[in-house]
Amino acid sequence: MAEHVMATVDTPGGDTGSKQLVYRDEALEIERVCIDTIARTVPTPFYCYSSDAIRTAYLTLSAALKPVGASVCFAVKANANLSVLGLLADLGSGMDIVSGGELERALVAGVPGSKIIFSGVGKKRSEIARALEVGIHQINVESEAELDAVIDVAGALGVRAPVALRVNPDVDAGTHAKISTGKKEDKFGIAVQDIPALYTKAFAAPELDPVGLAVHIGSQILDLSPYRAAYSRIADLVRLLRSQGLPIRRLDLGGGIGIRYDHGTSADVGEYAMIVRETVRNLDCELTVEPGRWLVGPAGVLVTEVLYVKKTADRLTVIVDAGMNDLMRPAIYGAVHPVLPLKQDRQGNSHTYQIAGPVCESSDIFGTYRDLPPLRSGDRLAFGCAGAYGASMASTYNGRDLAAEVLVDGDRFRVIRRRQTTEALLALEDETEWQVSSHSPTDLRHAC
């Protein structure tokens, strides 16, 4: 397990949220709200987000991209809370979705279908139909089989479906293997060499409006050079298709801009904008980018309480009430989130602790942290950079409640998702009536 240092307020995330988390009078505040005050009202664990950090990140990215004419669609999978989506929608953001459920969330948050892009490799026909019914901006198609499904659904509805073909450029984003999406062995996208024939097919289908191409090479990208490689290949492909008389009006450049979970430097969005300008700006296409983590990751913390301090021969292990079901990234990717105590220790004492959750899995370990103050039962900690892929990936494993979400705005806060209790979850499993199959034993064997 990696060892991590985090005992100061110099929080990670670059310019995307660190200034909203500060110590005042030895107490950790998010914006102008003491997190301990929230914890006296909202039981731990809970997620807490800074409105100002999200606004600042969105406006910073939008300003960087304005000279190249690129619009922003937030990747809903990073944080699908309605209040977060509404905040971004009010700023003018569109949405990038990967499921029918995310589509409905975006619509309820006030985002019109015309500002929503539907990505993802496994869209159901019912989801495609719903997207077309609400006037989706475009559907990013990832295979010929999916293209055929869109043709069928659009034909049945009597509409033309706006589609972009997602290209797999075979570019290694240099990120974790489990969040890489642009190499040829990944499940995403269509091989470059297969695009011309499939785009020709789309252009010939009266049920389709082929609008352009899409690409997304991965997530948590800190070295931006893979973007240059991918976008250059897309630019070459645009020129090839146009030489064959096929129009390309839009380019969806995907997301994946990374943040730092330590004290390093985050990805420079100014450099990213320069790469966009130098590779695809002169193609005269409508450009869209789809960041998720960069906009909301540093804006959030996961607040937890120390249950026990366990002493063994070689270490001190702090058991907290947040588990891998609340923050999956350490267990899945070996990621280490920063940790801040809610109260500073002015005496200068420090210890090294392994921090672990209560889930019955050996992988329920958040990391080993140096330079933390002495901890005891009842103390509270905040895991930083938890605004992305925290609540959105959470589960009820081990019969644990889904934690509440809280939004801070200046000197006020409110619960934006109530805790989903065991009682509420049990209600979903109330007994229903048995249904008798109408198949004969012979029919049933054939059906299976």
Residue pairs with C-beta under 8 A, 6 or more apart in sequence:
1 354
1 365
1 367
1 368
2 334
2 336
2 367
2 368
3 352
3 367
3 368
3 369
3 370
4 262
4 336
4 338
4 339
4 367
4 368
4 369
4 370
5 369
5 370
5 371
6 338
6 339
6 340
6 369
6 371
6 372
6 384
7 340
7 341
7 350
7 369
7 370
7 371
7 372
7 373
9 21
9 22
9 23
9 28
9 340
10 18
10 263
11 17
11 18
11 21
11 298
11 338
11 340
11 384
11 385
12 18
12 259
12 260
12 261
12 262
12 263
12 264
12 266
12 298
12 338
12 384
12 385
13 259
13 260
13 266
13 297
13 298
13 384
13 385
14 259
14 260
14 265
14 266
14 267
14 298
15 56
15 57
15 60
15 266
16 53
16 56
16 57
16 60
16 259
16 266
16 294
16 295
16 297
16 298
16 299
17 50
17 53
17 54
17 56
17 57
17 297
17 298
17 299
17 387
18 298
19 53
19 56
20 30
20 31
20 50
20 52
20 53
20 56
20 299
21 28
21 29
21 30
21 50
21 301
21 340
21 382
21 384
22 28
22 29
23 29
23 344
24 34
26 343
26 344
26 346
27 34
27 35
27 36
27 342
27 343
27 344
28 34
28 35
28 36
28 340
28 341
28 342
28 343
28 344
28 382
29 35
30 48
30 50
30 301
30 408
31 50
31 51
31 52
31 408
31 409
31 410
31 411
32 410
32 411
33 408
33 411
33 412
33 413
35 48
35 301
35 303
35 342
35 380
35 382
36 342
36 343
36 380
38 46
38 48
38 303
38 406
38 408
38 413
39 46
39 303
39 305
39 342
39 380
42 404
42 406
42 415
43 404
43 419
44 303
44 304
44 305
44 321
44 322
44 380
45 302
45 303
45 304
45 305
45 320
45 321
45 322
45 326
45 403
46 302
46 303
46 403
46 404
46 405
46 406
46 419
47 300
47 301
47 302
47 303
47 386
47 387
47 390
47 391
47 403
47 404
47 405
47 406
48 300
48 301
48 302
48 303
48 382
48 405
48 406
48 407
48 408
48 413
49 79
49 81
49 84
49 296
49 299
49 300
49 387
49 405
49 406
49 407
49 408
49 416
50 299
50 300
50 408
51 87
51 407
51 408
51 409
51 410
52 409
52 410
53 298
53 299
53 387
54 84
54 87
54 88
54 295
54 296
54 299
54 387
55 87
55 91
57 294
57 295
57 296
57 298
57 299
58 72
58 88
58 91
58 93
58 295
59 91
60 269
61 72
61 269
61 291
61 294
61 295
62 72
62 91
62 92
64 269
64 270
64 272
64 273
65 71
65 72
65 269
65 273
65 276
65 289
67 273
67 277
68 273
68 276
68 277
68 281
68 287
69 281
69 286
69 287
70 253
70 273
70 276
70 287
70 288
70 289
71 94
71 286
71 287
71 288
71 289
72 92
72 93
72 94
72 288
72 289
72 290
72 291
73 93
73 94
73 95
73 96
73 115
73 116
73 117
73 288
73 289
73 290
74 85
74 88
74 93
74 94
74 95
74 96
74 290
74 291
74 292
74 295
74 296
75 96
75 255
75 290
75 291
75 292
75 293
76 85
76 95
76 96
76 97
76 98
76 102
76 105
76 106
76 292
77 97
77 98
77 102
77 292
77 389
77 392
78 292
78 293
78 295
78 296
78 297
78 387
78 388
78 389
78 392
79 292
79 296
79 300
79 387
79 388
79 389
79 390
79 391
79 392
80 102
80 105
80 391
80 392
81 391
81 405
81 416
81 417
82 105
82 108
82 109
82 416
83 405
83 407
83 416
84 296
84 407
84 416
85 95
85 105
85 106
85 109
85 111
86 109
86 110
87 407
88 95
88 295
89 95
89 106
89 109
89 110
89 111
90 110
93 111
94 111
94 115
94 116
94 117
94 137
94 288
95 102
95 106
95 109
95 111
95 115
95 116
95 117
96 116
96 117
96 119
96 255
96 290
96 292
97 103
97 106
97 116
97 117
97 118
97 119
97 120
98 118
98 119
98 120
99 120
99 127
100 124
100 126
100 127
100 130
100 131
103 116
103 118
103 127
103 130
103 131
103 134
103 136
106 116
107 113
107 116
107 134
112 135
113 131
113 134
113 135
113 136
113 137
114 135
114 136
114 137
115 137
116 131
116 134
116 136
116 137
117 136
117 137
117 138
117 139
117 140
117 214
117 252
117 288
117 290
118 127
118 128
118 131
118 136
118 138
118 139
118 140
119 140
119 166
119 214
119 216
119 290
120 140
120 142
121 142
121 143
121 146
121 187
121 188
123 131
123 139
123 146
123 149
125 149
125 152
125 153
128 139
128 149
128 150
128 153
128 161
129 153
129 156
129 157
131 139
132 153
132 154
132 157
132 159
132 161
133 157
136 162
137 162
138 162
138 163
138 164
138 211
138 212
138 250
138 252
139 150
139 161
139 162
139 163
139 164
140 163
140 164
140 165
140 166
140 214
140 252
141 147
141 150
141 163
141 164
141 165
141 166
141 190
141 202
142 166
142 188
142 189
142 190
143 190
144 190
144 194
144 198
144 201
147 163
147 165
147 198
147 201
147 202
147 208
150 161
150 163
150 207
150 208
151 161
151 205
151 207
151 208
153 161
154 160
154 161
154 207
154 208
155 207
159 207
160 206
160 207
160 208
160 209
161 207
161 208
161 209
162 209
162 211
163 202
163 208
163 209
163 210
163 211
164 210
164 211
164 212
164 213
164 214
164 250
164 252
165 190
165 195
165 198
165 199
165 202
165 210
165 213
165 214
166 188
166 189
166 190
166 213
166 214
166 215
166 216
166 252
167 189
167 190
167 192
167 195
167 213
167 214
167 215
167 233
167 234
167 237
168 182
168 183
168 184
168 186
168 188
168 189
168 190
168 191
168 192
169 182
169 189
169 192
169 215
169 217
169 229
169 230
169 233
169 234
170 182
170 183
170 184
170 191
170 192
171 182
171 183
171 217
171 226
171 229
171 230
171 233
172 180
172 182
172 183
172 226
173 180
173 181
173 182
173 217
173 218
173 219
173 221
173 226
173 256
174 221
174 223
174 226
175 218
175 219
175 220
175 221
175 256
175 258
176 220
176 333
178 332
178 333
179 218
179 219
179 220
179 333
180 186
180 217
180 218
181 188
181 189
181 216
181 217
181 218
181 219
182 188
182 189
182 215
182 216
182 217
182 218
182 226
182 230
184 191
188 216
189 215
189 216
190 198
192 233
192 237
195 213
195 237
195 241
196 240
196 241
196 244
196 246
199 210
199 241
199 246
200 244
200 246
202 208
202 210
203 210
203 246
203 247
210 246
210 247
211 249
211 250
212 248
212 249
212 250
212 251
212 252
212 285
212 286
213 234
213 237
213 238
213 248
213 250
213 251
213 252
214 251
214 252
214 254
215 230
215 231
215 234
215 251
215 252
215 253
215 254
216 252
216 254
216 255
216 256
216 290
217 226
217 227
217 230
217 254
217 256
218 226
218 256
219 255
219 256
219 258
219 292
219 293
220 256
220 258
220 259
220 293
221 227
221 256
221 257
221 258
221 267
222 258
222 260
222 266
222 267
224 267
224 268
224 271
224 272
224 275
227 253
227 272
227 275
227 276
228 275
228 278
228 279
231 253
231 275
231 276
231 279
231 280
232 279
234 251
234 253
234 279
234 280
235 279
235 280
235 283
238 248
238 251
238 280
238 283
238 285
239 283
241 248
242 248
248 283
248 285
249 285
249 286
250 285
250 286
250 287
250 288
251 280
251 283
251 285
251 286
251 287
251 288
252 288
252 290
253 276
253 280
253 287
253 288
253 289
253 290
254 289
254 290
255 289
255 290
255 291
255 292
255 293
255 294
256 291
257 267
257 269
257 272
257 291
257 293
257 294
258 266
258 267
258 293
258 294
259 266
259 267
259 293
259 294
259 297
259 298
259 385
260 266
261 335
261 336
261 337
261 338
261 384
261 385
262 336
262 338
266 294
267 294
269 294
276 287
276 289
280 287
281 287
292 388
293 388
293 389
296 387
296 388
297 385
297 386
297 387
297 388
297 389
298 384
298 385
298 387
299 387
300 385
300 386
300 387
300 388
300 390
301 340
301 382
301 383
301 384
301 386
301 387
302 322
302 326
302 327
302 337
302 382
302 383
302 386
302 390
302 403
303 322
303 342
303 380
303 381
303 382
304 320
304 321
304 322
304 326
304 380
304 381
304 382
304 383
305 320
305 321
305 378
305 379
305 380
305 381
306 318
306 319
306 320
306 375
306 376
306 377
306 378
306 379
306 380
306 381
307 319
307 320
307 321
307 358
307 377
308 318
308 319
308 377
309 316
309 317
309 318
309 319
309 353
309 375
309 376
309 377
310 316
310 317
310 318
310 319
311 317
315 352
315 353
315 354
315 368
316 351
316 352
316 353
316 354
317 353
317 354
317 355
317 356
318 353
318 354
318 355
318 356
318 375
319 356
319 357
319 358
320 355
320 356
320 357
320 358
320 366
320 381
321 357
321 358
322 357
322 383
322 403
323 357
323 358
323 359
323 364
323 397
323 398
323 400
324 330
324 331
324 357
324 359
324 361
324 363
324 364
324 397
325 359
325 394
325 395
325 396
325 397
325 398
325 400
326 357
326 390
326 394
326 400
326 403
327 337
327 366
327 383
327 386
327 390
327 394
328 389
328 393
328 394
328 395
329 335
329 337
329 389
329 390
329 393
330 336
330 337
330 363
330 365
330 366
330 367
331 361
331 363
331 364
331 365
336 366
336 367
337 366
337 367
337 383
337 384
337 385
337 386
338 383
338 384
338 385
339 355
339 366
339 367
339 369
339 372
339 381
339 382
339 383
339 384
340 381
340 382
340 384
341 372
341 373
341 375
341 379
341 380
341 381
341 382
342 379
342 380
342 381
342 382
343 373
343 379
343 380
344 373
345 373
345 374
349 373
349 374
350 370
350 371
350 372
350 373
351 372
351 373
351 374
351 375
352 368
352 369
352 370
352 371
352 372
353 368
353 369
353 372
353 375
354 365
354 367
354 368
354 369
355 365
355 366
355 367
355 368
355 369
355 381
356 364
356 365
356 366
357 364
357 365
357 366
358 364
358 398
359 397
359 398
359 400
360 398
366 383
375 381
391 402
391 403
391 405
391 417
394 402
394 403
395 402
396 402
396 420
396 425
399 422
401 419
401 420
401 421
401 422
401 425
402 419
402 420
403 419
404 415
404 417
404 418
404 419
405 415
405 416
405 417
406 413
406 414
406 415
406 416
407 413
407 414
407 416
437 444
439 447
